[in-house]
Amino acid sequence: MAADNYCAVTRDCHDDEEYEILLFEKLVEEAREVRAAHISGEHLVEELADLVEVIETVKRVANISSSDIDQARTAKLETHGGFTERHILFE
C-alpha cells in the first residue's frame, strides 16, 4: 500500500449494530469496485476476492452457513431461473 502512496483508513467497531451497518456499506462499496474493475479491465480477481471476503464476514456475523445460501440459491433457481440464458430480472 505504501508503494502506491495509498493511505488506508480503518475504523474499529465495538458496537454490534454499527459493525453490521458498516459491513453492509462495505459490501456495496466492494460491489462497486468489482464493477469498476470490470469496466477498466484491471484487478477484477482481486476485487472479487474482496467482495467474497465481505460476504463471508456477513455470513459469519449473521450466523448463515454456506449450506443455507446454497439451499436458498437452488430454490431461487427453480422459481426465478439463473443467468445461464442471459435473462436478468430487475425488481
Backbone as CSV, one residue per row, in Angstrom:
resi,resn,N_x,N_y,N_z,CA_x,CA_y,CA_z,C_x,C_y,C_z
1,MET,0.807,-1.190,0.000,0.000,0.000,0.000,0.855,1.260,0.000
2,ALA,1.883,1.279,0.779,2.733,2.465,0.860,3.381,2.765,-0.491
3,ALA,3.707,1.727,-1.247,4.354,1.924,-2.547,3.432,2.638,-3.532
4,ASP,2.159,2.528,-3.336,1.188,3.164,-4.219,0.742,4.530,-3.689
5,ASN,1.425,5.025,-2.652,1.010,6.269,-1.992,-0.438,6.191,-1.538
6,TYR,-0.795,5.065,-0.976,-2.162,4.786,-0.548,-2.211,4.797,0.965
7,CYS,-3.175,5.480,1.499,-3.345,5.522,2.949,-4.691,4.907,3.291
8,ALA,-4.665,3.800,3.993,-5.905,3.130,4.377,-6.459,3.750,5.648
9,VAL,-7.774,3.881,5.672,-8.461,4.380,6.859,-9.255,3.223,7.425
10,THR,-9.068,2.959,8.690,-9.801,1.878,9.338,-10.642,2.440,10.469
11,ARG,-11.597,1.639,10.882,-12.459,2.038,11.984,-12.767,0.805,12.803
12,ASP,-12.477,0.858,14.088,-12.802,-0.250,14.982,-14.239,-0.097,15.451
13,CYS,-14.972,-1.175,15.370,-16.383,-1.148,15.763,-16.583,-2.086,16.939
14,HIS,-16.963,-1.529,18.060,-17.207,-2.346,19.244,-18.697,-2.561,19.466
15,ASP,-19.504,-1.808,18.743,-20.951,-1.924,18.830,-21.436,-2.821,17.690
16,ASP,-22.210,-3.852,18.015,-22.662,-4.820,17.010,-23.487,-4.167,15.905
17,GLU,-24.394,-3.277,16.274,-25.255,-2.641,15.286,-24.437,-1.790,14.314
18,GLU,-23.510,-1.004,14.834,-22.653,-0.179,13.986,-21.807,-1.062,13.064
19,TYR,-21.276,-2.154,13.607,-20.453,-3.072,12.826,-21.240,-3.627,11.645
20,GLU,-22.487,-4.044,11.894,-23.305,-4.593,10.819,-23.627,-3.529,9.767
21,ILE,-23.941,-2.321,10.193,-24.216,-1.234,9.258,-23.001,-0.989,8.371
22,LEU,-21.827,-0.921,8.993,-20.606,-0.665,8.233,-20.256,-1.830,7.312
23,LEU,-20.541,-3.053,7.742,-20.296,-4.212,6.875,-21.140,-4.135,5.610
24,PHE,-22.403,-3.754,5.750,-23.263,-3.666,4.575,-22.861,-2.501,3.683
25,GLU,-22.370,-1.416,4.263,-21.826,-0.327,3.453,-20.593,-0.807,2.691
26,LYS,-19.763,-1.602,3.363,-18.562,-2.150,2.727,-18.942,-3.119,1.607
27,LEU,-19.998,-3.873,1.805,-20.481,-4.798,0.782,-20.830,-4.047,-0.501
28,VAL,-21.536,-2.944,-0.369,-21.906,-2.132,-1.533,-20.660,-1.512,-2.162
29,GLU,-19.757,-1.020,-1.335,-18.503,-0.433,-1.838,-17.720,-1.447,-2.667
30,GLU,-17.592,-2.657,-2.129,-16.827,-3.686,-2.843,-17.521,-4.090,-4.139
31,ALA,-18.849,-4.142,-4.150,-19.574,-4.464,-5.382,-19.319,-3.391,-6.438
32,ARG,-19.294,-2.142,-6.021,-18.994,-1.057,-6.960,-17.564,-1.178,-7.496
33,GLU,-16.643,-1.596,-6.645,-15.256,-1.761,-7.077,-15.127,-2.919,-8.066
34,VAL,-15.932,-3.967,-7.887,-15.943,-5.069,-8.855,-16.413,-4.545,-10.210
35,ARG,-17.469,-3.753,-10.189,-17.983,-3.188,-11.448,-16.932,-2.293,-12.107
36,ALA,-16.292,-1.444,-11.328,-15.262,-0.556,-11.874,-14.098,-1.357,-12.434
37,ALA,-13.716,-2.431,-11.750,-12.608,-3.269,-12.225,-12.986,-3.948,-13.539
38,HIS,-14.223,-4.355,-13.651,-14.675,-4.985,-14.897,-14.627,-3.980,-16.044
39,ILE,-15.088,-2.775,-15.799,-15.096,-1.739,-16.837,-13.672,-1.382,-17.263
40,SER,-12.786,-1.245,-16.283,-11.404,-0.850,-16.598,-10.560,-2.022,-17.090
41,GLY,-11.005,-3.229,-16.808,-10.239,-4.404,-17.205,-9.062,-4.701,-16.299
42,GLU,-9.031,-4.082,-15.126,-7.912,-4.273,-14.203,-8.388,-4.781,-12.840
43,HIS,-7.643,-5.691,-12.286,-7.797,-6.147,-10.902,-9.150,-6.787,-10.593
44,LEU,-9.813,-7.356,-11.567,-11.121,-7.954,-11.323,-11.042,-9.086,-10.308
45,VAL,-10.060,-9.946,-10.429,-9.938,-11.074,-9.497,-9.753,-10.566,-8.068
46,GLU,-8.894,-9.569,-7.902,-8.645,-9.029,-6.563,-9.901,-8.395,-5.979
47,GLU,-10.652,-7.677,-6.815,-11.873,-7.028,-6.325,-12.947,-8.060,-5.993
48,LEU,-13.037,-9.111,-6.795,-13.971,-10.188,-6.474,-13.587,-10.863,-5.160
49,ALA,-12.287,-11.035,-4.930,-11.822,-11.628,-3.676,-12.223,-10.753,-2.486
50,ASP,-12.105,-9.438,-2.638,-12.524,-8.529,-1.565,-14.020,-8.650,-1.305
51,LEU,-14.807,-8.742,-2.369,-16.257,-8.876,-2.224,-16.617,-10.172,-1.505
52,VAL,-15.967,-11.260,-1.907,-16.217,-12.549,-1.260,-15.841,-12.485,0.221
53,GLU,-14.761,-11.810,0.555,-14.346,-11.683,1.958,-15.427,-10.978,2.783
54,VAL,-16.007,-9.922,2.230,-17.075,-9.223,2.955,-18.300,-10.120,3.080
55,ILE,-18.645,-10.826,2.017,-19.786,-11.742,2.070,-19.567,-12.818,3.127
56,GLU,-18.371,-13.382,3.178,-18.068,-14.405,4.182,-18.198,-13.840,5.603
57,THR,-17.792,-12.593,5.785,-17.904,-11.961,7.102,-19.359,-11.716,7.461
58,VAL,-20.159,-11.256,6.504,-21.589,-11.052,6.752,-22.239,-12.380,7.121
59,LYS,-21.891,-13.442,6.409,-22.424,-14.768,6.728,-22.092,-15.154,8.166
60,ARG,-20.846,-14.942,8.556,-20.420,-15.315,9.908,-21.174,-14.505,10.961
61,VAL,-21.269,-13.203,10.758,-21.934,-12.325,11.721,-23.422,-12.669,11.827
62,ALA,-24.041,-12.997,10.694,-25.467,-13.311,10.668,-25.755,-14.782,10.970
63,ASN,-24.697,-15.538,11.213,-24.817,-16.971,11.508,-25.531,-17.715,10.363
64,ILE,-25.095,-17.427,9.148,-25.638,-18.062,7.957,-24.554,-18.976,7.383
65,SER,-24.916,-20.211,7.118,-23.936,-21.160,6.588,-23.937,-21.148,5.065
66,SER,-22.890,-21.688,4.504,-22.829,-21.836,3.048,-23.951,-22.745,2.567
67,SER,-24.296,-23.726,3.380,-25.396,-24.633,3.046,-26.721,-23.865,2.986
68,ASP,-26.938,-22.943,3.927,-28.153,-22.117,3.908,-28.250,-21.350,2.593
69,ILE,-27.142,-20.774,2.180,-27.121,-19.985,0.948,-27.321,-20.880,-0.266
70,ASP,-26.686,-22.039,-0.278,-26.854,-22.964,-1.403,-28.311,-23.400,-1.536
71,GLN,-28.968,-23.665,-0.406,-30.375,-24.065,-0.445,-31.245,-22.935,-0.986
72,ALA,-31.013,-21.706,-0.525,-31.784,-20.554,-1.000,-31.514,-20.304,-2.478
73,ARG,-30.262,-20.432,-2.879,-29.901,-20.222,-4.279,-30.579,-21.252,-5.178
74,THR,-30.568,-22.506,-4.751,-31.205,-23.578,-5.520,-32.708,-23.341,-5.639
75,ALA,-33.336,-22.953,-4.554,-34.779,-22.675,-4.573,-35.089,-21.514,-5.521
76,LYS,-34.272,-20.475,-5.490,-34.498,-19.332,-6.383,-34.253,-19.718,-7.839
77,LEU,-33.283,-20.579,-8.072,-33.039,-21.047,-9.440,-34.275,-21.742,-9.995
78,GLU,-34.934,-22.515,-9.152,-36.119,-23.248,-9.588,-37.295,-22.318,-9.860
79,THR,-37.423,-21.256,-9.083,-38.569,-20.355,-9.238,-38.286,-19.165,-10.150
80,HIS,-37.049,-18.669,-10.143,-36.724,-17.463,-10.901,-35.760,-17.717,-12.063
81,GLY,-35.159,-18.888,-12.084,-34.157,-19.173,-13.101,-32.823,-18.559,-12.715
82,GLY,-31.833,-18.802,-13.532,-30.496,-18.282,-13.276,-30.087,-17.333,-14.387
83,PHE,-28.803,-17.181,-14.564,-28.287,-16.256,-15.559,-27.737,-16.967,-16.791
84,THR,-27.836,-18.292,-16.827,-27.244,-19.037,-17.940,-27.895,-18.703,-19.276
85,GLU,-29.163,-18.329,-19.263,-29.864,-17.969,-20.501,-29.766,-16.473,-20.787
86,ARG,-28.963,-15.765,-19.966,-28.727,-14.332,-20.131,-29.963,-13.477,-19.873
87,HIS,-30.892,-14.001,-19.069,-32.051,-13.237,-18.641,-31.731,-12.648,-17.279
88,ILE,-31.913,-11.350,-17.137,-31.631,-10.693,-15.866,-32.892,-9.988,-15.411
89,LEU,-33.370,-10.373,-14.238,-34.587,-9.800,-13.664,-34.235,-8.588,-12.816
90,PHE,-34.872,-7.470,-13.077,-34.698,-6.269,-12.276,-36.007,-6.022,-11.536
91,GLU,-35.912,-5.853,-10.239,-37.111,-5.603,-9.439,-37.090,-4.225,-8.867
